Amino acid sequence: MLQHAKPLQYRHLLLLALFVTTPAMVAAQQSSASAASSTAAPEPQTQATPQTPNSPSTGISSLSTMAEPTNEVRQSSGNEIEAKATEVGATDEAAALVIDMRGQLDSAPTPAAVLAPESRLVEEYREAIRQAELASGAYAPALTEHLVGLGTTLQQLKRHAEAVEVFKRGVQLARINSGLYSAEQLTLLRGEILSHMALGDFALVDERQRYLYRVERRALTSPADSSQALLRQAQWQRQAYLLEIGDPETQAGRLMLSWDLYRMALNETIDTYGDRSLALKIPLTGMMETQYLFAGYRAFSPTRSSSSSADDNLVPLNNDSYRRGESVLKAILEVNVINNLGAEQTIDDTIALGDWAWWFGKFDRAQVYYSEALGLIEAIPEEERSARVVNLFSQPTALPLLAGNAPLPQHETREDGTLVIGFDISGTGRVTNLERLREPEVEEEKAIRRLVRALKNTRFRPPFADGMPVAQEGLIWSFEPVSWGGLTPDVTAASTTDTEE
């Protein structure tokens, strides 16, 4: 939270900070200070399906309203917490122990230990556990460190089912010795989650993530540690949404929860590093990625349709949701300007604002941002312009541009690839006249159909000439089997005139 006056030039960042710092957040932070209260933040769960509220007003108050999850989500979260939580505080001894344990989690495994022969290293840990039990019993505090070491070693040996059992025993031991929400559990819980993930047990990952969240909110007192934990939980909720974990009707609740966790992380990052730090970009970027998901964006997946899911129109593309994303993007821009990241970064941030407007069909507003970006490019001396900047508006660009999450797989512009697709792009960035010009003959082509359908439903930023969008005709993109999931074609057909409907 911002507790002091800020200069005028930070107005967009202040606006964002104000609408993510709400009375409910203040109450939640106060609640987390007491071990006898419920958790300080919404419980990660997916039993409610909140809808983004439509507010008739504008300004800071309406943004605050839009940023908050619905009462049903918060009440359901609180009820689940009260039903599951037994109030037992961690002891001072556990708090001291967790410092070393957390360091083991965050640091990279020692290669010599990881690569040691199983017959020696695993047996050494098992012998250490046996000796600790003989000396102090089955609940000896010294067992925790040995269990972490054994579980981590089993993970590195890819024996994840065994690792899960070791970590579960460690968690139970920590609960008995130090309390239900003891910080000593954190290393063990995170290790258990990693092994569940490796085994593909995503339902169990989701369950353990919820418990980990409750422990983190009680055990982590440092704003820096707490913000990192919130970021991890927000990322998991987004990942669980993309993996379609749980019932379809609960997916919207995951996105709302992810947004809420990101904005809480933003508040704690401001508390830790101030409102000028580049560290703010991490939660802000997460908030923006979540906004695109709210607006129906799905990156191409070889195993899941990107266009026919029930929640493609999860949130209406209205002015309220548009302004929320615009505020986040302006905050990112101002953080970069404050930190003097240069003209090219400002150009990219301005184009991102234009792309968000273009995605919403606000073409006039998008062109204002695009024109501003073109003006910034022209202000750079011609000999100092990079080729990337010069070509920003020369080719159609698939939207949205999110780091590490391209809307379409890599392609080439040639006619002799394994899968070759021809299409046009309209002046508003829509794909038209799409047809397969060359395609492989395979027994199962569902992934290919998904790729073609994803391309057809992708929104593009068209090329610009003299400040105006220009339709593009006769585009040819080719893809190789790795692009749609590694299919190996038996025969490549020379040509086909099938039009993808």
C-alpha positions as CSV (number, residue, x, y, z in Angstrom):
1,M,0.0,0.0,0.0
2,L,1.1,3.5,-0.7
3,Q,1.4,5.5,2.5
4,H,2.9,8.7,1.3
5,A,2.4,11.3,-1.4
6,K,3.7,10.5,-4.9
7,P,4.8,12.9,-7.8
8,L,2.2,13.6,-10.4
9,Q,4.1,11.8,-13.2
10,Y,3.3,8.5,-11.5
11,R,-0.4,9.0,-11.9
12,H,-1.2,5.7,-13.8
13,L,0.8,3.6,-11.4
14,L,-0.9,5.3,-8.5
15,L,-4.3,4.7,-10.2
16,L,-3.5,1.0,-10.5
17,A,-2.1,0.8,-7.0
18,L,-5.3,2.4,-5.7
19,F,-7.7,0.1,-7.5
20,V,-5.8,-3.0,-6.4
21,T,-5.5,-1.8,-2.7
22,T,-9.1,-2.2,-1.6
23,P,-10.8,-2.2,1.8
24,A,-11.1,-6.0,1.5
25,M,-7.3,-6.2,1.0
26,V,-6.7,-4.1,4.1
27,A,-8.9,-6.3,6.1
28,A,-7.2,-9.4,4.7
29,Q,-3.8,-8.1,5.6
30,Q,-4.9,-7.3,9.2
31,S,-6.5,-10.7,9.4
32,S,-3.2,-12.5,8.5
33,A,-1.4,-10.9,11.5
34,S,-3.4,-13.1,13.9
35,A,-2.8,-16.8,14.2
36,A,-6.4,-17.2,15.5
37,S,-8.1,-15.7,12.4
38,S,-8.8,-17.1,9.0
39,T,-6.2,-16.8,6.2
40,A,-5.4,-13.3,4.9
41,A,-6.4,-13.8,1.3
42,P,-9.0,-15.7,-0.7
43,E,-8.5,-19.5,-0.5
44,P,-7.4,-20.9,-3.8
45,Q,-10.4,-22.9,-4.8
46,T,-12.6,-23.3,-7.8
47,Q,-16.1,-23.9,-6.4
48,A,-17.6,-20.6,-7.4
49,T,-17.8,-19.1,-10.9
50,P,-17.6,-15.4,-10.5
51,Q,-18.5,-12.9,-13.2
52,T,-16.8,-9.6,-13.8
53,P,-19.2,-7.0,-12.4
54,N,-20.4,-4.2,-14.7
55,S,-20.2,-0.8,-13.0
56,P,-22.1,2.2,-14.3
57,S,-19.6,4.6,-12.9
58,T,-16.1,5.4,-13.8
59,G,-13.0,6.4,-11.9
60,I,-11.0,4.9,-9.1
61,S,-14.1,3.5,-7.2
62,S,-15.3,1.6,-10.2
63,L,-11.9,0.2,-10.9
64,S,-11.7,-1.0,-7.3
65,T,-15.0,-2.7,-7.7
66,M,-14.0,-4.5,-10.9
67,A,-10.7,-5.6,-9.3
68,E,-12.5,-7.4,-6.4
69,P,-13.8,-11.0,-6.7
70,T,-17.4,-11.4,-5.9
71,N,-18.7,-11.9,-2.4
72,E,-19.6,-15.5,-3.3
73,V,-16.0,-16.3,-4.0
74,R,-14.7,-14.7,-0.8
75,Q,-17.5,-16.3,1.4
76,S,-16.8,-19.7,-0.1
77,S,-13.1,-19.3,0.5
78,G,-13.7,-18.3,4.1
79,N,-16.0,-21.2,4.7
80,E,-13.5,-23.7,3.3
81,I,-10.8,-22.3,5.5
82,E,-12.9,-22.4,8.6
83,A,-13.9,-26.0,7.9
84,K,-10.4,-27.2,7.3
85,A,-8.2,-25.1,9.6
86,T,-7.2,-26.2,13.1
87,E,-5.6,-23.3,14.9
88,V,-2.1,-24.5,16.0
89,G,0.8,-22.0,15.9
90,A,4.3,-22.8,15.0
91,T,6.9,-23.0,17.7
92,D,10.0,-20.8,17.9
93,E,12.1,-23.9,17.3
94,A,10.3,-24.6,14.0
95,A,10.7,-21.0,12.9
96,A,14.4,-21.2,13.5
97,L,14.6,-24.5,11.6
98,V,12.7,-23.3,8.5
99,I,15.4,-20.8,7.7
100,D,17.8,-23.6,6.7
101,M,15.0,-25.7,5.2
102,R,13.8,-22.9,2.9
103,G,17.4,-22.3,1.8
104,Q,17.6,-25.9,0.6
105,L,14.5,-25.4,-1.5
106,D,15.5,-22.2,-3.2
107,S,19.0,-23.3,-4.0
108,A,20.0,-25.6,-6.8
109,P,20.6,-29.2,-5.9
110,T,24.2,-30.1,-5.4
111,P,25.2,-32.0,-8.6
112,A,27.5,-34.4,-6.7
113,A,24.6,-35.4,-4.5
114,V,22.1,-35.6,-7.3
115,L,24.3,-37.7,-9.5
116,A,25.6,-40.0,-6.8
117,P,24.8,-43.7,-7.2
118,E,21.4,-44.7,-5.9
119,S,22.7,-47.6,-3.9
120,R,24.9,-45.3,-1.8
121,L,23.1,-42.0,-1.5
122,V,19.6,-43.3,-0.9
123,E,20.9,-45.9,1.5
124,E,22.8,-43.2,3.4
125,Y,19.7,-41.1,3.8
126,R,17.7,-44.2,4.9
127,E,20.4,-45.1,7.4
128,A,20.4,-41.6,8.8
129,I,16.6,-41.7,9.2
130,R,16.9,-45.1,11.0
131,Q,19.5,-43.8,13.4
132,A,17.5,-40.7,14.2
133,E,14.4,-42.9,14.9
134,L,16.5,-45.1,17.2
135,A,17.9,-42.2,19.1
136,S,14.7,-40.0,19.5
137,G,11.7,-42.0,18.2
138,A,9.5,-41.8,15.1
139,Y,8.8,-38.1,15.6
140,A,12.4,-36.9,16.1
141,P,12.8,-33.3,14.8
142,A,16.1,-34.3,13.2
143,L,14.2,-36.5,10.8
144,T,12.9,-33.5,8.8
145,E,16.2,-32.7,7.2
146,H,16.9,-36.3,6.3
147,L,13.4,-36.7,4.7
148,V,14.0,-33.5,2.6
149,G,17.3,-34.9,1.4
150,L,15.9,-38.4,0.6
151,G,12.8,-36.9,-1.1
152,T,14.9,-34.6,-3.2
153,T,17.3,-37.4,-4.2
154,L,14.4,-39.7,-5.2
155,Q,13.1,-36.8,-7.4
156,Q,16.4,-36.5,-9.2
157,L,16.3,-40.2,-9.8
158,K,12.8,-39.8,-11.2
159,R,11.3,-42.0,-8.5
160,H,8.5,-39.6,-7.9
161,A,6.0,-41.9,-6.4
162,E,8.5,-42.8,-3.7
163,A,9.4,-39.1,-3.3
164,V,5.7,-38.2,-2.7
165,E,5.5,-40.7,0.2
166,V,8.7,-39.3,1.8
167,F,7.6,-35.7,1.5
168,K,4.1,-36.6,2.9
169,R,5.7,-38.2,5.9
170,G,7.8,-35.1,6.4
171,V,4.8,-32.8,6.2
172,Q,2.9,-35.0,8.8
173,L,6.0,-34.9,11.1
174,A,6.2,-31.1,10.9
175,R,2.6,-30.8,11.7
176,I,2.9,-33.0,14.8
177,N,6.1,-31.3,16.0
178,S,5.5,-27.7,15.1
179,G,1.8,-27.1,14.4
180,L,-0.7,-27.2,11.5
181,Y,0.7,-24.1,9.8
182,S,4.4,-24.4,10.7
183,A,6.8,-22.9,8.2
184,E,8.8,-26.2,8.5
185,Q,6.4,-27.7,6.1
186,L,7.1,-25.4,3.2
187,T,10.1,-27.2,1.7
188,L,8.3,-30.5,2.0
189,L,5.1,-29.4,0.5
190,R,6.8,-27.8,-2.5
191,G,8.8,-31.0,-3.0
192,E,5.6,-33.1,-2.9
193,I,3.9,-30.8,-5.4
194,L,6.8,-31.1,-7.8
195,S,6.6,-34.9,-7.8
196,H,2.8,-34.8,-8.2
197,M,3.4,-32.6,-11.2
198,A,6.0,-34.9,-12.7
199,L,3.5,-37.8,-12.3
200,G,0.7,-35.8,-14.0
201,D,-1.5,-35.9,-10.9
202,F,-2.8,-32.5,-11.4
203,A,-5.8,-32.9,-9.2
204,L,-3.5,-33.7,-6.3
205,V,-1.3,-30.8,-7.3
206,D,-4.3,-28.5,-7.0
207,E,-5.3,-29.9,-3.6
208,R,-1.7,-29.5,-2.2
209,Q,-1.4,-26.1,-3.7
210,R,-4.4,-25.0,-1.7
211,Y,-2.9,-26.3,1.5
212,L,0.5,-24.8,0.7
213,Y,-1.2,-21.4,0.2
214,R,-2.8,-21.6,3.7
215,V,0.5,-22.4,5.3
216,E,2.4,-19.7,3.4
217,R,-0.1,-17.0,4.4
218,R,0.4,-17.9,8.1
219,A,4.1,-18.8,8.1
220,L,5.7,-16.2,5.8
221,T,6.1,-12.8,7.6
222,S,8.5,-11.1,5.1
223,P,6.7,-9.1,2.4
224,A,9.3,-10.2,-0.2
225,D,8.8,-13.9,0.6
226,S,5.0,-13.5,0.7
227,S,4.9,-11.7,-2.6
228,Q,6.9,-14.5,-4.2
229,A,4.5,-17.1,-2.7
230,L,1.5,-15.1,-4.1
231,L,3.1,-15.0,-7.5
232,R,3.6,-18.8,-7.5
233,Q,0.0,-19.3,-6.5
234,A,-1.3,-16.9,-9.2
235,Q,0.7,-18.7,-11.8
236,W,-0.6,-22.1,-10.7
237,Q,-4.2,-20.9,-10.9
238,R,-3.6,-19.7,-14.4
239,Q,-1.8,-22.9,-15.4
240,A,-4.7,-25.0,-13.9
241,Y,-7.1,-22.9,-15.9
242,L,-5.2,-23.7,-19.1
243,L,-4.9,-27.4,-18.2
244,E,-8.7,-27.3,-17.6
245,I,-8.4,-28.9,-14.2
246,G,-11.7,-29.3,-12.4
247,D,-15.2,-28.8,-13.6
248,P,-15.7,-26.4,-16.6
249,E,-18.1,-24.2,-14.6
250,T,-15.3,-23.5,-12.1
251,Q,-12.8,-22.2,-14.7
252,A,-13.9,-18.6,-14.5
253,G,-13.3,-18.7,-10.7
254,R,-9.7,-19.7,-11.3
255,L,-9.0,-16.6,-13.5
256,M,-10.6,-14.3,-11.0
257,L,-8.5,-15.9,-8.2
258,S,-5.3,-15.6,-10.3
259,W,-6.0,-11.9,-10.9
260,D,-6.7,-11.3,-7.2
261,L,-3.4,-13.1,-6.2
262,Y,-1.4,-11.1,-8.7
263,R,-2.7,-7.8,-7.4
264,M,-2.0,-8.8,-3.8
265,A,1.5,-9.6,-4.9
266,L,1.7,-6.2,-6.5
267,N,0.8,-4.5,-3.2
268,E,3.4,-6.5,-1.3
269,T,6.0,-5.8,-4.0
270,I,5.3,-2.1,-3.6
271,D,5.6,-2.4,0.2
272,T,9.0,-4.2,-0.3
273,Y,10.6,-2.4,-3.1
274,G,8.7,0.9,-3.6
275,D,6.5,2.1,-6.5
276,R,9.4,2.7,-8.9
277,S,11.0,-0.8,-8.9
278,L,11.2,-3.0,-12.0
279,A,10.1,-5.8,-9.7
280,L,6.6,-4.4,-10.1
281,K,6.6,-5.6,-13.7
282,I,6.3,-9.3,-12.7
283,P,2.9,-9.1,-11.0
284,L,1.7,-6.4,-13.5
285,T,2.6,-8.7,-16.5
286,G,0.8,-11.6,-14.8
287,M,-2.3,-9.3,-14.4
288,M,-2.2,-8.5,-18.1
289,E,-1.9,-12.1,-19.1
290,T,-4.9,-12.9,-17.0
291,Q,-6.8,-10.1,-18.6
292,Y,-6.2,-11.6,-22.1
293,L,-7.5,-14.9,-20.8
294,F,-10.6,-13.2,-19.5
295,A,-11.1,-11.8,-23.0
296,G,-11.1,-15.3,-24.5
297,Y,-7.5,-15.7,-25.6
298,R,-6.0,-19.3,-25.8
299,A,-2.6,-20.0,-27.2
300,F,-2.5,-22.9,-29.7
301,S,-2.2,-26.4,-28.0
302,P,-1.7,-29.6,-29.9
303,T,-4.0,-31.4,-27.6
304,R,-6.8,-28.9,-26.9
305,S,-9.0,-26.8,-29.1
306,S,-8.2,-23.1,-28.9
307,S,-11.5,-22.0,-30.3
308,S,-14.4,-24.2,-29.3
309,S,-14.2,-24.2,-25.5
310,A,-17.2,-23.2,-23.5
311,D,-15.5,-20.1,-22.0
312,D,-14.2,-18.5,-25.2
313,N,-16.5,-15.5,-24.4
314,L,-15.8,-15.7,-20.7
315,V,-16.0,-11.9,-20.1
316,P,-17.8,-9.6,-22.4
317,L,-15.5,-7.2,-24.2
318,N,-16.9,-4.2,-22.5
319,N,-15.4,-0.8,-21.5
320,D,-14.9,-1.9,-17.9
321,S,-12.7,-4.8,-18.7
322,Y,-10.9,-2.8,-21.4
323,R,-10.1,0.0,-19.0
324,R,-8.7,-2.5,-16.5
325,G,-6.2,-3.9,-18.9
326,E,-5.3,-0.4,-20.2
327,S,-4.5,0.7,-16.6
328,V,-2.2,-2.2,-16.2
329,L,-0.4,-1.5,-19.4
330,K,0.0,2.1,-18.6
331,A,1.5,1.2,-15.2
332,I,4.0,-1.1,-17.0
333,L,4.9,1.7,-19.4
334,E,5.5,4.2,-16.6
335,V,7.6,1.8,-14.6
336,N,9.8,1.4,-17.6
337,V,10.0,5.1,-18.3
338,I,10.9,5.8,-14.6
339,N,13.8,3.3,-14.9
340,N,15.0,4.8,-18.2
341,L,14.8,1.6,-20.2
342,G,15.1,3.5,-23.5
343,A,13.1,4.5,-26.6
344,E,12.6,1.0,-27.9
345,Q,11.0,-0.2,-24.7
346,T,8.7,2.8,-24.8
347,I,7.8,2.0,-28.4
348,D,7.0,-1.6,-27.4
349,D,4.9,-0.5,-24.4
350,T,2.9,1.9,-26.6
351,I,2.3,-0.7,-29.2
352,A,1.1,-3.1,-26.5
353,L,-1.5,-0.5,-25.6
354,G,-2.6,-0.3,-29.2
355,D,-2.7,-4.1,-29.4
356,W,-5.0,-4.3,-26.4
357,A,-7.4,-1.8,-28.0
358,W,-7.2,-3.6,-31.3
359,W,-8.0,-6.9,-29.6
360,F,-11.2,-5.3,-28.3
361,G,-12.2,-4.0,-31.7
362,K,-11.5,-0.4,-30.6
363,F,-9.7,0.4,-33.9
364,D,-9.7,4.2,-33.7
365,R,-8.2,4.1,-30.2
366,A,-5.7,1.5,-31.3
367,Q,-4.6,3.7,-34.2
368,V,-3.9,6.6,-31.8
369,Y,-1.5,4.4,-29.9
370,Y,0.0,3.0,-33.1
371,S,0.5,6.5,-34.5
372,E,2.2,7.5,-31.3
373,A,4.6,4.5,-31.6
374,L,5.3,5.4,-35.2
375,G,6.1,8.9,-34.1
376,L,8.5,7.6,-31.5
377,I,10.2,5.5,-34.2
378,E,10.6,8.5,-36.5
379,A,12.1,10.4,-33.7
380,I,15.1,8.0,-33.6
381,P,17.8,9.0,-36.0
382,E,17.6,6.7,-39.1
383,E,21.1,5.4,-38.6
384,E,20.3,4.4,-35.0
385,R,17.0,2.5,-35.7
386,S,17.3,-1.3,-35.3
387,A,16.0,-3.6,-38.0
388,R,13.4,-4.9,-35.5
389,V,12.0,-1.4,-34.8
390,V,12.0,-0.5,-38.5
391,N,9.9,-3.7,-39.3
392,L,7.4,-3.4,-36.4
393,F,4.6,-2.3,-38.7
394,S,5.7,-3.9,-42.0
395,Q,4.3,-7.4,-41.5
396,P,1.1,-8.8,-40.0
397,T,1.6,-9.8,-36.3
398,A,-0.4,-12.4,-34.5
399,L,-1.9,-11.1,-31.2
400,P,-1.5,-11.1,-28.3
401,L,2.3,-10.7,-27.9
402,L,2.8,-12.3,-24.5
403,A,6.3,-13.4,-23.3
404,G,6.7,-17.2,-23.6
405,N,3.2,-17.8,-24.8
406,A,3.0,-17.3,-28.6
407,P,-0.5,-17.6,-30.0
408,L,0.7,-19.8,-32.9
409,P,3.7,-22.1,-33.3
410,Q,6.7,-21.2,-35.3
411,H,6.2,-21.0,-39.1
412,E,8.1,-20.3,-42.3
413,T,7.0,-18.4,-45.4
414,R,7.7,-21.0,-48.0
415,E,5.6,-23.3,-50.2
416,D,7.4,-26.6,-49.8
417,G,6.8,-27.3,-46.1
418,T,4.9,-30.3,-44.7
419,L,1.8,-28.3,-44.0
420,V,1.3,-25.2,-46.1
421,I,-1.6,-22.8,-45.6
422,G,-2.6,-19.8,-47.7
423,F,-4.7,-17.0,-46.3
424,D,-5.5,-13.3,-46.4
425,I,-5.7,-10.7,-43.6
426,S,-8.3,-8.0,-43.6
427,G,-7.8,-4.4,-42.7
428,T,-9.1,-5.2,-39.2
429,G,-6.7,-8.1,-38.7
430,R,-9.1,-11.0,-39.4
431,V,-8.0,-14.1,-41.3
432,T,-10.0,-14.7,-44.5
433,N,-9.9,-17.0,-47.5
434,L,-7.9,-19.7,-45.6
435,E,-7.1,-22.9,-47.4
436,R,-4.7,-25.8,-47.1
437,L,-2.3,-25.7,-50.1
438,R,-0.2,-28.7,-49.0
439,E,-0.8,-31.2,-46.2
440,P,0.5,-34.5,-44.8
441,E,-1.5,-37.7,-45.0
442,V,-1.8,-39.1,-41.5
443,E,-4.1,-41.4,-39.8
444,E,-4.9,-38.9,-37.1
445,E,-5.0,-35.2,-38.0
446,K,-6.9,-33.7,-35.1
447,A,-3.8,-31.7,-34.0
448,I,-3.5,-30.4,-37.6
449,R,-7.1,-29.3,-37.6
450,R,-6.6,-27.5,-34.3
451,L,-3.6,-25.7,-35.7
452,V,-5.5,-24.6,-38.8
453,R,-8.5,-23.6,-36.7
454,A,-6.3,-21.6,-34.3
455,L,-4.7,-19.7,-37.3
456,K,-8.2,-19.0,-38.6
457,N,-9.3,-17.5,-35.3
458,T,-6.2,-15.5,-34.5
459,R,-6.5,-11.7,-34.4
460,F,-3.7,-10.0,-36.3
461,R,-2.2,-6.5,-36.2
462,P,-2.1,-5.8,-39.9
463,P,0.7,-3.9,-41.6
464,F,0.5,-0.1,-41.6
465,A,1.3,2.3,-44.4
466,D,1.1,6.1,-43.9
467,G,-0.4,5.5,-40.5
468,M,-3.3,3.3,-41.7
469,P,-3.9,-0.5,-41.6
470,V,-3.5,-2.3,-44.9
471,A,-5.1,-5.6,-45.9
472,Q,-2.7,-8.3,-46.8
473,E,-3.4,-10.9,-49.5
474,G,-1.7,-14.1,-50.6
475,L,0.1,-15.0,-47.4
476,I,1.7,-18.4,-47.3
477,W,2.8,-20.0,-44.0
478,S,4.3,-23.5,-43.7
479,F,4.6,-25.7,-40.6
480,E,6.5,-28.8,-39.8
481,P,5.3,-31.8,-37.6
482,V,6.9,-30.4,-34.5
483,S,4.5,-27.4,-34.7
484,W,1.4,-29.5,-34.2
485,G,2.7,-32.1,-31.8
486,G,5.4,-34.1,-33.5
487,L,3.3,-36.1,-36.0
488,T,5.3,-37.9,-38.6
489,P,3.6,-37.9,-42.0
490,D,3.6,-41.1,-44.1
491,V,3.1,-39.3,-47.4
492,T,3.0,-35.6,-48.2
493,A,0.2,-34.7,-50.6
494,A,1.1,-32.4,-53.4
495,S,-1.9,-30.1,-53.1
496,T,-5.4,-29.8,-51.8
497,T,-8.1,-27.2,-52.3
498,D,-10.0,-27.9,-49.1
499,T,-11.0,-24.7,-47.5
500,E,-11.0,-24.8,-43.6
501,E,-14.5,-23.8,-42.5
